[in-house]
Amino acid sequence: MFGKLEVLQVLIRIGDQLAFQMCLACDRNGRNALHLAAMFGKLEVLQVLIRMRNQAASQMCLAFYPDDRNPLHLATMHAQLEVLQVLIPNAVHHMCLARDRDGRNPLHLAAMHGKLEVLRQLIGANFPAALQKTDGGGTILHLCVKYNQLEALKLIIDRIKDRAFLNAKNEDGMTVLHLAIYYGNKEAVIYIVENSKIKVNSKDANEKTGFDLLLGQTDIDPQVKSSLLKHEALRGTYVFKIKLQKWLEKRRDAIMVVASLIATMAFQAGISPPGGVWQDDLLDGPNPHKAGEALMALTHPKYFRVLIVSNTIAIVSSLSTIILLMGRSHFSSRHLVPLMSFAMLVAVTTIAITFAASLVSVAPRDARRQFRDTSVIPLIVIMVWIGWILTTVYKITKKKFSRK
């Protein structure tokens, strides 16, 4: 603490073992020699201790203050720039990444206390440490807003352009923009919106956007509101509607093609049933019929009924989807997407049943008998397939429209 360099040099010359024990010794507050040198800026003492290049130096760097802070934490808090210049190149075992009792690394402390020069040095020395979250889930940006360190916030946003980092959320699902609005930090809100690639319509754990939080305040700052509106900030309910509309616009053509294809297949199966139609009239005899009637109605009446029902449902469902797409302006996107999803699911399922009934009706008798004996297998396959379709639709819907 008193910087007696000569005493330290004498101790080191006496012997490695004695120097080792003396350097690791702690005072009543749990601070060893390197802690004290870092705190009080005793540069020469610090350089001698670092140059020891033995087990003592490594253990001193790793040794923690009672609150789990290493020498780099202490030098950061006391803004010892010269000490940092010595410690950073010689830092062992990732001192920049080490966390204190509150889950904060040295960069977090520098941002919290507004130590700008220290922050510049540490970001340049160990960039990944700046991306680390605290144990509470927040980033260094959240700390800047929480402790009202606007200049530190500007420095970090200017140096770090990673979009995932800028849009990271804390334990409450709040981005740095949510937090700045929540604390009423006008300058921080405007700077974040104007100078970063943050998602202004990101939602927190309560499904609220930053604009929702602003409108919920009793005293709404007009400049903050104007800045948010300039960047197309929306309330959470409108964000969901816009996502639905964008999803629908992107997939409209593909859905239209699929629906038209299913309608065409169903129409073709209806006018040209499997096995063909009678070519002549026969009013008398064991099998009376008229020209144009389906052979399948006489030869396989049960399968023909299945085909007619499923084929009718398929064409109605696909045509309903086309009508919904054509008249989408008359429907809310919130209701349109589930309706179309259900209609398409029904259309695909029933056209598959139509195909199965057609296939069975034209199969030879022996093949049908074998199929009857193993009918449980295709039944299971169909059930699994329908289950997979339902699960996929649910996952896609949840992924696209749930909060991010």
N, C-alpha and C positions, 0 to 999 in steps of 0.2 A: 504493500500500500504506500510506503514511503519512498519507493523507487531506489533502494540502496543496491545499485548495480554491482558495486564492488563486493558486497557481502555475498550476493548470489554467485558471482564468479568464483569466489573463494570456496563456497560450499560445493560447487560443481567440481572444482579441482581436487577437493578432499577425497572424493570417491563416488563412483556411480551409485552405490547402494544408498549412501547417506543422502545424496542429491535426490535420488528417486523418492525416498521417504519424506524428505523435506518439501519437495514440490507438490506431493500429493496431500500433504497435511492441510486441514481445513480449519478456519477460525470458528468462533461460536455461531456464526451465521451460515456455516456450511460452504464458505468460499475458499477455493484453493488459490495458489499463486497466480495462475493464469486468469481466473475470474477477476481478481483484484487488478491485475495489470490491464485487462480489457476495460474494466469499468472506469478506471481513473486515468487511462491514456498513458500509461508508463510504457512508452514505445520501445525503449532500449531493453528494458526487462523482458518485455514480450518477445522481442526478437531473439534474445538469449534462450528463453524457454522453448521457443519454437525450433531453434537450431539444435536443440539437444538430440533430436532425431532418434529417440529411443522409446522404450515403453512408457516412460514417464510423460513424454510429450503427448503421446496418443491418449493415454488415460486422462490427462488434464483436459484435453479437448473434448473428450467424451464425458468427463465428470459433470454432473448436473448440480446446479444451484438448488436449494430446497424446493423452489417452485418449478423444477425441471427445466431450467434455462441454462443453456451452455454458454461459453464465452462469447459466441457470436450474437446470441440474444442480448447479452448485457452490453456489448459494444454498440449494438443497434439502438438500444433504448437510450444510451448516453451519448449517441451521435458522435462516437469516436471514429472519425473518418480515417485517420492515419492507422489506427488499430485495425480497422476493417481491411485496409490495403495490405496489411501483413497477414491477417487471419485468412482471408479468402483464398489466396493461392496455396496456403498450407492447410486449409481445412480438411480434416480427415473424416471419413465415414459420413460424408454428406451432412455437415453441420447446418447447411442452409435448409435442409429438409427436416431437421429435428424439430419436434413440437414440445412446447412447454405444457404445464399442467392444464391450461385452458385450450389445448389443441392448436396452438398458433406457432408458426415457424417465424424466423427472424424477419422475413418480408412482411408478414402480417403485422408484426409489431411496428415496423417502420411506417407502414401505411396508417395504422391507427394513430400514431403520434405525430404524423405529418413530417417525418424526417425525409425530405425529398432527395437530398444528395445521397443519403444512405440507401434509399430506395433505388436510385439509379444504379449505384454500384452493385447492389444485390441482384437486381434483375439482369444486369449484364453478366454477372458471375454465374448465376444458376437460374436460368429461365424457367425450368420445370417447377421450381419452388413457388413461382408466382401463380401457377395454375392450380396449386394444391388448395383443397377446401379445408376449412377448419373442422373441428370435430362436430360443431353444430350444423354443418352442411353448407354454410355460406362461403363465398369466395372473398378474396382480398377487396373486390369492389364493394361487396356488402359491408365490409368493415369501414371502408372509406366513407360510405353514406351514413352508416350508424354513428360514427364518431365525427361527422361533419368535416371531413378532410377533402375539400373540393379540389385543391391543387394536386393532391396525391391521386385522386380519381382521374383527373385530366391526364396526368403523367402516364398512368397505367393504360388508359384507353388509347392514348397516342402510341404507346409502345407495343401493345398486345392487340392484334387484329383477329384473333381466333374467335369465330362466331359462336362456337359451342361454349367457350369461356364467357363471352359477353352475355349469353342467354342462360347461363347456369342458374339454378334455383337453390334456395336454402331449404331448411327442414319444413317450412310452411308453404313451399311451392312458389315462393316469391322471387322474381328476378330483381336485379338491382334497380330497375325502373319502378317496380312495385314498391320497393322499400323507400326509394327517394320520394315518391308520391305520398306514401304512408307517413313519413316524417315531415312532410311539408317542405322539403328542401328544393326550393324553386330553382336555384342556379344549377343544382345537380340534375334535376329533371330535364331542363332545357338543354344542357350540355350533352347528356346521354342521348337524347332524341335527335339532336342536330348533328352529332359527331360520331356516332357509332352505328353499327348494323344490328342493333337490338330489335327484337320482334315486339313491336308496340302492343300487339294484341295477344300476347302470351297470357295464359290464365294461371292463377295461383291454385292452391289446394281447395279453395272455395268456389272455383269456377268463375273468378272475377278477373277482369283485365285491369290494367292500370287506370284506364278511363273510368271504370266502375268505382274504383277507390276514390278517384278525384271527385266524381259526382256525389259520392257519399259524404263528403266533407261539408261542414257548415260554411266555411269561408273558402270559396273557390277562387284561386288566382287566375285572372283572365289571360295572363301571358302563358301560363302553363297549359291552360285549356286550349288556347290558340295554337301552341306548338304541337300538342298532341293531335288536334284535328288536322293540322297541316300535313301530318304524316299518317293520316287515315286511321286514327285510333277509333276503336269501336267498343261498344258494350259487349259483354260476353255472349248475350243471346244473339246479337247480330253476327258475331264472329261465326257461330255455328251455322247460321243460315247461309252465309257467304261461302263457307267451306262446302256445304251441300250443293250450292249452285255451281261452284267451280268443278266439283267432282262430276256433277251431272253434265256439264258442258263438255268436259274432257271425254266422257264415255258415251255421249249421246249417239254419235254415228255408229259406234261398235254395237250398242244395244239395239239400234234400229236395224242393222244388218242381221243380227242374230234373230230378232223377232220376225223379220220378214222371211228369213230362211225357214224358220219353224212353221210359219203360216203356209209357206209354199209346200213344204213336206206334208203337212196335214191335209191341205187341199188335194194334193196328188194322191195321197192314200185314200181319201174319200171318194174321188171319182174313178180311181183305178185300184180297187181292192186286190189283195193277193189272190192269185188263182184266176183273175179275170172276171168277165161277165158272160152271161148267156148270149148267144148270137141269134137265137130264134125264139119264137113263141111256142109253148107247149101247154095247152090248156087242160088236156086230159093225160092220164097216166099216173104212175106212182110219184113223179116229181114235177108237178105243174110249175111253170115259170113263164116269164115274159122276157123278151130281148132287152138287154141292158141291166138286168138284175144280177147281183153279185153271186157267183158260184159259192163263195165262202158262207153265205147265209144259209145255204142248204147243206153243205158238206160239214161245216164246223159252226153251228149256230151259237154255241157258247163263246167261242173265241171271237166270232163276228160281233156279238154284243159288247164284248170288252173293247174291241177295236173301235166301234162306233162311239162309245162313251168317251174313251180316252182321247180319240182323235178330235172329237167335238170340243172337249175341254182344252186341248192343246191349241186349236185354232182360235178359240175365243180368248184364251189367255194371251197369246201372241198379238192378236189384233187389239186387245185392250192396252197392251204395252205401247203399241204404235200410236194409239189414240192419245194415251197419256203424254207421250213425247211430243206429239204434234200440238197438243193443247196445254203445254206445261205452264204457260203464262196464267192460266186460270187456277192453278193449284199451288199450294205452298210447298216449297222444297222439302220441308220437314215431313210432309205427308206423302209427297210424290215419290221420293226414293224408296221408302219401305213398301209402298204399293207396287212399284215397278219390280222391286226385288222379289216380292212374293209372286207376282204374275209370271215373271221369267222362270222362277223355280218350278211353279206348277206346269208351265209350258214345256220345259225341258223334261220334267219327270213323266208327264203324260205322253209325250212323243216317244219317249223310251219304251213305255208300256205298249204303245201302238206298234212299235217295231217288234217287240217281243211276241205280241199276239200274231202279227203277220208271219213271223219266222216259224212259229209253232204250227200255224195252219197249213203252210206249204211243205212242212217236213213229212217224210214217209212215216207210216204207222209205227214201224219198229223204232224209229228215232224218237217219236212222240212218247212211246212206252218207256224208253230209257230216260227220257226227259222227266216223265211223270215220277219215275222211281227216284230221280235225283233232284226233284223240284225244290227241295229245301236249300240246295246250294245256290241257285240263282236268286232265290228269295232273300237269302242272307246277303248276297252280293248287292242286291238292289237296296236293302235296308242300310247297309254300310255306306253305299254310295250317296243315298239321300242324307244320311247323318253327316257325311263329310261335306256335302254341299251346304247344309245348314250351318255347320261349324265354320266353314270358310267365309260364308256371308257375314256371320256374326263377328269374326275376327277382323275382316276388312272394314266393316262398319265401325267397330270399336276403335281400330287404329286410325282411321281417317278422321273421325269426328269427335273422339274423346279429347280431353285437354292434353296439351303437349307440355 
